[in-house]
Amino acid sequence: MEKVVLAYSGGLDTSYCVKYLIHEMNLEVHTILVNTGGFSVKELEETEKRAYELGSADHVNKTILDEFYQKAIKYLIFGNVLKNNTYPLSVSAERIFQAIEVINYAKKVGAKYIAHGSTGAGNDQIRFDVIFQTLAPEIEIITPIRDLKLSRQAEVEYLENHGVHYSWEKAQYSINKGIWGTSVGGKETLTSHDSLPEEAYPSQLQNEKEETIKLNFEKGELIGVNGVIENPVKNIQKLEELASAFAIGRDIHVGDTIIGIKGRVGFEAAAPIVIIKAHHLLEKHVLTKWQQYWKEQLANWYGMLLHEGNYLDPVMRNIEVFMEDSQKSVTGSVKVKLKPYHFTLEGIESDFDMMKSDFGQYGEMNNSWTADDAKGFIKIYGNANKIYHNVNSTES
């Protein structure tokens, strides 16, 4: 019997795929769940058990938190990447690395096919397929839900017909959780006007008392929370626990999909949003104007290319070198006040803070130039405008 490896999540779509690949295509199904931080140990165990109950011949849980951080999250922080100034690429970033692990597993078991549960109307199908086609062009891709244009109701009914009960209430929301945020899709996000109900978000408000914390950065990386030094992955998880209790980081992202249609998805990303905003504030103090400008341009391209599945393009490695070099002086601490549903940045401390220079204080006192120096500079600075208006002036 020929083998197929399925990118498995334990959700409705991939549960359907297991049954379909077995009963309709007569394939030996091997499932792999690539954990990017969305599953606890207990949840991984339960998901593995569920895969075998569905009929998987073999199942693997692969956790890639450190690799995901080193190869993607780190650069999303360096670049302060927020798609459309809103979305921290919670799902789009992790799909690339999940696809790579699926390929590795497929080659290991000698699979002829690779399958995933994406529809034909979203971005994930492209992210998965581009990686699969690039790294394993010899392995055929199977996508039952895309090919059959299935509704969620049809998937639930098919599973019921094969002895698998799946709660329709649970199926109404598509939730993808990872260390860099959780996406939430449902009937409301298919509209342009409805907001997600409170209960749709996995994290609920637990803490209503304001709390001030300190984030410690070294060369752009989050090395500590409240002065306790740890590796960045654990710090992200710790901050997520603190900030999600305030229901921070919720929003709805509206963007242009790779296939050209508008897409709308809810998300919660407490730690990513707080880290990016705190990191950006620190950069404003320690980087020059042109460092900030050019890093913003390149980071915008980096985020877009990653979002659209172009992680393997060599230009991504070029941009990463630039962004890493830009972080040499991004060291210090940022004070953040957490509040219900939002937060404020209180200030920074850094040995590289350029506000501490001896040249002067903005709007107060200058120490390195005279009044005549300032007048002369302003006169020359305005020359281009004066020349243009002199040449283009018209008599009334």
Solvent accessible surface area in square Angstrom, and as a share of the most:
residue,aa,sasa,rsa
1,M,153,0.68
2,E,81,0.36
3,K,65,0.28
4,V,0,0.00
5,V,0,0.00
6,L,0,0.00
7,A,15,0.11
8,Y,7,0.03
9,S,54,0.35
10,G,22,0.21
11,G,25,0.24
12,L,7,0.04
13,D,35,0.18
14,T,10,0.06
15,S,0,0.00
16,Y,5,0.02
17,C,0,0.00
18,V,0,0.00
19,K,23,0.10
20,Y,39,0.15
21,L,0,0.00
22,I,47,0.24
23,H,98,0.44
24,E,93,0.42
25,M,75,0.33
26,N,104,0.53
27,L,12,0.06
28,E,50,0.22
29,V,2,0.01
30,H,14,0.06
31,T,0,0.00
32,I,5,0.03
33,L,2,0.01
34,V,10,0.06
35,N,6,0.03
36,T,3,0.02
37,G,23,0.22
38,G,10,0.10
39,F,62,0.26
40,S,57,0.37
41,V,112,0.64
42,K,138,0.58
43,E,77,0.35
44,L,24,0.12
45,E,107,0.48
46,E,92,0.41
47,T,14,0.08
48,E,60,0.27
49,K,133,0.56
50,R,73,0.27
51,A,0,0.00
52,Y,93,0.36
53,E,108,0.48
54,L,3,0.01
55,G,37,0.35
56,S,8,0.05
57,A,57,0.44
58,D,52,0.27
59,H,9,0.04
60,V,50,0.29
61,N,46,0.23
62,K,85,0.36
63,T,68,0.40
64,I,8,0.04
65,L,29,0.14
66,D,95,0.49
67,E,59,0.27
68,F,0,0.00
69,Y,3,0.01
70,Q,90,0.40
71,K,94,0.40
72,A,0,0.00
73,I,0,0.00
74,K,19,0.08
75,Y,22,0.09
76,L,0,0.00
77,I,2,0.01
78,F,3,0.01
79,G,6,0.06
80,N,27,0.14
81,V,10,0.06
82,L,31,0.15
83,K,34,0.14
84,N,81,0.42
85,N,139,0.71
86,T,32,0.19
87,Y,10,0.04
88,P,0,0.00
89,L,0,0.00
90,S,0,0.00
91,V,12,0.07
92,S,1,0.01
93,A,0,0.00
94,E,4,0.02
95,R,23,0.08
96,I,0,0.00
97,F,3,0.01
98,Q,24,0.11
99,A,0,0.00
100,I,33,0.17
101,E,13,0.06
102,V,0,0.00
103,I,2,0.01
104,N,78,0.40
105,Y,16,0.06
106,A,0,0.00
107,K,106,0.45
108,K,169,0.72
109,V,30,0.17
110,G,57,0.55
111,A,9,0.07
112,K,101,0.43
113,Y,27,0.10
114,I,0,0.00
115,A,0,0.00
116,H,1,0.00
117,G,11,0.11
118,S,16,0.10
119,T,62,0.36
120,G,41,0.40
121,A,62,0.48
122,G,23,0.22
123,N,23,0.12
124,D,33,0.17
125,Q,14,0.06
126,I,38,0.19
127,R,11,0.04
128,F,16,0.07
129,D,15,0.08
130,V,55,0.31
131,I,0,0.00
132,F,1,0.01
133,Q,107,0.48
134,T,79,0.46
135,L,63,0.31
136,A,0,0.00
137,P,104,0.66
138,E,123,0.55
139,I,17,0.08
140,E,99,0.44
141,I,41,0.21
142,I,13,0.06
143,T,3,0.02
144,P,3,0.02
145,I,2,0.01
146,R,63,0.23
147,D,100,0.52
148,L,83,0.41
149,K,182,0.77
150,L,44,0.22
151,S,64,0.41
152,R,78,0.28
153,Q,74,0.33
154,A,34,0.27
155,E,3,0.01
156,V,8,0.05
157,E,90,0.40
158,Y,39,0.15
159,L,0,0.00
160,E,79,0.35
161,N,123,0.63
162,H,58,0.26
163,G,73,0.70
164,V,15,0.09
165,H,137,0.61
166,Y,18,0.07
167,S,43,0.28
168,W,107,0.37
169,E,128,0.57
170,K,138,0.58
171,A,2,0.02
172,Q,45,0.20
173,Y,46,0.18
174,S,37,0.24
175,I,83,0.42
176,N,42,0.21
177,K,111,0.47
178,G,7,0.07
179,I,13,0.06
180,W,0,0.00
181,G,6,0.05
182,T,6,0.03
183,S,7,0.05
184,V,0,0.00
185,G,17,0.16
186,G,9,0.09
187,K,118,0.50
188,E,18,0.08
189,T,8,0.05
190,L,156,0.78
191,T,42,0.24
192,S,105,0.68
193,H,147,0.66
194,D,53,0.27
195,S,82,0.53
196,L,13,0.06
197,P,38,0.24
198,E,75,0.34
199,E,135,0.61
200,A,7,0.06
201,Y,18,0.07
202,P,60,0.38
203,S,27,0.17
204,Q,67,0.30
205,L,49,0.24
206,Q,142,0.63
207,N,48,0.24
208,E,131,0.59
209,K,162,0.69
210,E,95,0.43
211,E,57,0.26
212,T,67,0.39
213,I,4,0.02
214,K,74,0.31
215,L,0,0.00
216,N,24,0.12
217,F,3,0.01
218,E,87,0.39
219,K,119,0.51
220,G,0,0.00
221,E,42,0.19
222,L,1,0.00
223,I,41,0.21
224,G,0,0.00
225,V,0,0.00
226,N,74,0.38
227,G,49,0.47
228,V,85,0.49
229,I,110,0.56
230,E,77,0.34
231,N,65,0.33
232,P,22,0.14
233,V,11,0.07
234,K,109,0.46
235,N,2,0.01
236,I,0,0.00
237,Q,77,0.34
238,K,77,0.33
239,L,0,0.00
240,E,48,0.22
241,E,134,0.60
242,L,45,0.22
243,A,0,0.00
244,S,19,0.12
245,A,18,0.14
246,F,1,0.00
247,A,4,0.03
248,I,3,0.02
249,G,13,0.12
250,R,51,0.19
251,D,69,0.36
252,I,35,0.18
253,H,11,0.05
254,V,77,0.44
255,G,8,0.08
256,D,79,0.41
257,T,19,0.11
258,I,51,0.26
259,I,74,0.38
260,G,61,0.59
261,I,89,0.45
262,K,145,0.61
263,G,26,0.25
264,R,53,0.19
265,V,41,0.23
266,G,0,0.00
267,F,1,0.01
268,E,13,0.06
269,A,0,0.00
270,A,2,0.01
271,A,0,0.00
272,P,0,0.00
273,I,23,0.12
274,V,0,0.00
275,I,0,0.00
276,I,2,0.01
277,K,81,0.34
278,A,0,0.00
279,H,0,0.00
280,H,71,0.31
281,L,33,0.17
282,L,0,0.00
283,E,2,0.01
284,K,113,0.48
285,H,39,0.17
286,V,7,0.04
287,L,4,0.02
288,T,67,0.39
289,K,137,0.58
290,W,149,0.52
291,Q,70,0.31
292,Q,49,0.22
293,Y,95,0.36
294,W,138,0.48
295,K,5,0.02
296,E,115,0.51
297,Q,61,0.27
298,L,54,0.27
299,A,3,0.02
300,N,105,0.54
301,W,141,0.50
302,Y,0,0.00
303,G,3,0.03
304,M,57,0.25
305,L,33,0.17
306,L,0,0.00
307,H,11,0.05
308,E,49,0.22
309,G,1,0.01
310,N,59,0.30
311,Y,16,0.06
312,L,64,0.32
313,D,63,0.33
314,P,97,0.61
315,V,59,0.34
316,M,0,0.00
317,R,83,0.30
318,N,97,0.50
319,I,10,0.05
320,E,16,0.07
321,V,109,0.63
322,F,75,0.31
323,M,0,0.00
324,E,81,0.36
325,D,77,0.40
326,S,8,0.05
327,Q,2,0.01
328,K,134,0.57
329,S,27,0.17
330,V,0,0.00
331,T,40,0.23
332,G,16,0.15
333,S,14,0.09
334,V,0,0.00
335,K,91,0.39
336,V,0,0.00
337,K,55,0.23
338,L,0,0.00
339,K,35,0.15
340,P,36,0.22
341,Y,109,0.41
342,H,95,0.42
343,F,37,0.15
344,T,50,0.29
345,L,58,0.29
346,E,81,0.36
347,G,26,0.25
348,I,25,0.13
349,E,116,0.52
350,S,12,0.08
351,D,134,0.70
352,F,99,0.41
353,D,20,0.11
354,M,96,0.43
355,M,142,0.63
356,K,126,0.53
357,S,55,0.36
358,D,123,0.64
359,F,130,0.54
360,G,22,0.21
361,Q,126,0.56
362,Y,219,0.83
363,G,75,0.72
364,E,138,0.62
365,M,127,0.56
366,N,60,0.31
367,N,101,0.52
368,S,62,0.40
369,W,114,0.40
370,T,82,0.47
371,A,69,0.54
372,D,108,0.56
373,D,77,0.40
374,A,32,0.25
375,K,134,0.57
376,G,32,0.31
377,F,132,0.55
378,I,110,0.56
379,K,140,0.59
380,I,126,0.64
381,Y,167,0.64
382,G,20,0.19
383,N,65,0.33
384,A,77,0.60
385,N,105,0.54
386,K,102,0.43
387,I,109,0.55
388,Y,128,0.49
389,H,119,0.53
390,N,116,0.59
391,V,110,0.63
392,N,78,0.40
393,S,81,0.52
394,T,128,0.74
395,E,173,0.77
396,S,164,1.06
